[in-house]
Amino acid sequence: MKYTLAPVSARESMHLLGGVIQTREKLLELIAELDEEDFHHKVHDFPTIAGYALHLAQIEWWWNNMVLRSNGMSKEDRDRFYFQEKQVITCPDHLEKSYLLSRLGEARMQTREFFYALSDQEFRRADLTIVGSDGEEMYSPEWVLYHLLHHESYHLGQMNMLRTWINGQREKWDHFNTPYLSL
């Protein structure tokens, strides 16, 4: 018996990127199943599913611009991704799913473009630093990609848990609005 994660590509970065893509597909499936109300529904003190979605887009955008590309963050980026000074997982109620899906897609396209251009040697080389840091901590693109995969998987589990709680809290009563009830 043989167990593998996915078909291995010629380059190691593409193999790990495949795992990141599979995780994102699961996230998009979950989001597609939710209406806008459930997307922003608050359960106790937990962030909303929309909050987690925005957080995932923010973090991926941050790693792309502050470490992988060393571009830094523009004011436009901070505004578009709703970055706050203090790292909190939250989402303004007025943001629609389509807006958050666009931010997730925008961040993912940056990630894919970066890793498609890497050789295996560049993928493993730990020579990346955070823009504006003292340079004591160095990251390899491999570590960044693994971190993004782990981070998204972790929050995807939390989002699935929230969806289960939301379904238990708010049953859909549409079946009571059928014309057959008047018979």
C-alpha positions as CSV (number, residue, x, y, z in Angstrom):
1,M,0.0,0.0,0.0
2,K,1.3,3.4,-0.9
3,Y,0.1,6.7,0.5
4,T,1.0,10.1,-1.1
5,L,-0.3,13.6,-0.7
6,A,-0.7,14.2,-4.5
7,P,1.1,13.4,-7.7
8,V,4.6,14.8,-7.4
9,S,5.5,17.4,-9.9
10,A,9.0,18.1,-11.3
11,R,9.6,20.9,-8.8
12,E,9.2,20.7,-5.0
13,S,7.6,24.1,-4.8
14,M,4.8,23.0,-7.1
15,H,4.1,20.0,-5.0
16,L,3.6,22.0,-1.8
17,L,1.7,24.6,-3.7
18,G,-0.7,21.9,-4.8
19,G,-1.5,21.3,-1.1
20,V,-2.2,25.0,-0.6
21,I,-4.5,25.0,-3.6
22,Q,-6.4,21.9,-2.3
23,T,-6.9,23.6,1.1
24,R,-8.2,26.8,-0.7
25,E,-10.7,24.7,-2.7
26,K,-12.1,23.3,0.6
27,L,-12.3,26.9,1.9
28,L,-14.1,28.1,-1.2
29,E,-16.6,25.2,-1.0
30,L,-17.4,26.1,2.6
31,I,-17.9,29.8,1.7
32,A,-20.1,28.9,-1.3
33,E,-22.5,27.0,1.0
34,L,-23.2,30.0,3.2
35,D,-25.6,32.9,2.6
36,E,-24.5,36.4,3.6
37,E,-26.3,36.2,6.9
38,D,-24.5,33.0,8.0
39,F,-21.2,34.4,6.6
40,H,-21.4,37.2,9.2
41,H,-23.2,35.4,11.9
42,K,-21.6,35.8,15.3
43,V,-21.3,32.8,17.6
44,H,-20.4,33.7,21.2
45,D,-17.0,35.5,21.3
46,F,-15.6,33.7,18.2
47,P,-14.8,35.6,15.0
48,T,-17.3,35.2,12.2
49,I,-16.5,33.1,9.2
50,A,-16.2,36.3,7.2
51,G,-13.6,37.5,9.8
52,Y,-11.6,34.3,9.3
53,A,-11.8,34.7,5.5
54,L,-10.6,38.3,5.6
55,H,-7.8,37.3,8.1
56,L,-6.6,34.5,5.7
57,A,-6.5,37.0,2.8
58,Q,-4.6,39.6,5.0
59,I,-2.0,37.1,6.2
60,E,-1.3,35.7,2.7
61,W,-1.0,39.3,1.3
62,W,1.3,40.3,4.2
63,W,3.7,37.4,3.7
64,N,3.8,38.1,-0.1
65,N,4.6,41.7,0.3
66,M,6.5,41.9,3.5
67,V,8.7,38.8,3.1
68,L,8.6,37.1,-0.3
69,R,8.7,40.2,-2.5
70,S,10.0,42.8,0.0
71,N,7.6,45.4,-1.4
72,G,6.2,46.5,1.9
73,M,2.6,47.4,2.5
74,S,1.1,50.5,0.8
75,K,-1.7,52.5,2.3
76,E,-3.9,51.3,-0.5
77,D,-3.2,47.7,0.4
78,R,-3.9,48.3,4.1
79,D,-7.2,49.9,3.2
80,R,-8.3,47.3,0.6
81,F,-7.5,44.4,3.0
82,Y,-8.8,46.2,6.1
83,F,-5.5,45.9,8.0
84,Q,-5.6,47.1,11.6
85,E,-2.7,48.1,13.8
86,K,-3.5,45.4,16.3
87,Q,-3.9,41.9,14.7
88,V,-7.5,40.9,15.3
89,I,-9.7,38.5,13.4
90,T,-12.7,40.6,12.4
91,C,-14.6,41.7,9.4
92,P,-16.9,44.7,8.9
93,D,-20.5,43.6,8.5
94,H,-20.9,45.6,5.2
95,L,-18.3,43.5,3.3
96,E,-20.0,41.0,1.1
97,K,-18.7,37.5,0.3
98,S,-17.8,38.6,-3.2
99,Y,-15.4,41.3,-1.8
100,L,-13.7,38.8,0.5
101,L,-13.5,36.2,-2.3
102,S,-11.8,38.8,-4.4
103,R,-9.2,39.5,-1.7
104,L,-8.6,35.8,-1.2
105,G,-8.1,35.4,-5.0
106,E,-5.9,38.4,-5.2
107,A,-3.6,37.2,-2.5
108,R,-3.5,33.6,-3.9
109,M,-2.6,34.9,-7.4
110,Q,0.4,36.7,-5.9
111,T,1.4,33.5,-4.1
112,R,1.1,31.3,-7.2
113,E,3.1,33.8,-9.4
114,F,5.9,33.9,-6.9
115,F,6.3,30.2,-6.5
116,Y,5.8,29.3,-10.2
117,A,9.0,31.3,-10.9
118,L,11.2,29.6,-8.2
119,S,13.8,26.9,-8.7
120,D,14.1,24.2,-6.1
121,Q,17.4,25.9,-4.8
122,E,15.6,29.2,-4.4
123,F,12.7,27.4,-2.7
124,R,14.9,26.1,0.1
125,R,17.2,29.1,0.5
126,A,16.6,30.9,3.8
127,D,17.5,34.4,2.8
128,L,14.2,36.3,3.2
129,T,13.6,38.8,5.9
130,I,10.6,40.9,7.0
131,V,10.7,44.4,5.5
132,G,11.9,46.8,8.1
133,S,13.2,44.1,10.5
134,D,16.8,43.8,11.8
135,G,17.3,40.7,9.6
136,E,18.0,38.3,12.5
137,E,15.1,36.1,11.4
138,M,15.5,34.6,7.9
139,Y,12.9,32.6,6.1
140,S,12.9,30.2,3.1
141,P,10.1,30.4,0.6
142,E,9.5,26.7,1.5
143,W,8.9,27.7,5.1
144,V,6.5,30.5,4.1
145,L,4.5,28.3,1.9
146,Y,4.3,25.6,4.6
147,H,3.3,28.3,7.1
148,L,0.5,29.5,4.8
149,L,-0.8,25.9,4.3
150,H,-0.8,25.2,8.1
151,H,-2.4,28.6,8.9
152,E,-5.2,28.2,6.4
153,S,-5.9,24.6,7.4
154,Y,-6.1,25.6,11.0
155,H,-8.6,28.4,10.4
156,L,-10.5,26.2,7.9
157,G,-11.2,23.8,10.8
158,Q,-12.4,26.6,13.0
159,M,-14.7,27.9,10.2
160,N,-16.2,24.4,9.7
161,M,-16.8,24.2,13.5
162,L,-18.5,27.6,13.3
163,R,-20.7,26.5,10.4
164,T,-21.8,23.5,12.5
165,W,-22.7,25.7,15.4
166,I,-24.5,28.2,13.2
167,N,-26.6,25.4,11.7
168,G,-27.6,24.3,15.2
169,Q,-28.4,27.8,16.3
170,R,-30.4,28.9,13.3
171,E,-32.5,26.3,11.6
172,K,-33.8,27.1,8.2
173,W,-37.6,27.2,8.3
174,D,-38.2,27.7,4.6
175,H,-40.1,24.4,4.4
176,F,-42.9,26.1,6.4
177,N,-43.4,28.7,3.7
178,T,-44.7,26.3,1.1
179,P,-48.2,26.4,-0.3
180,Y,-48.9,22.8,0.9
181,L,-49.2,23.9,4.5
182,S,-52.5,25.6,3.7
183,L,-54.1,22.3,2.6
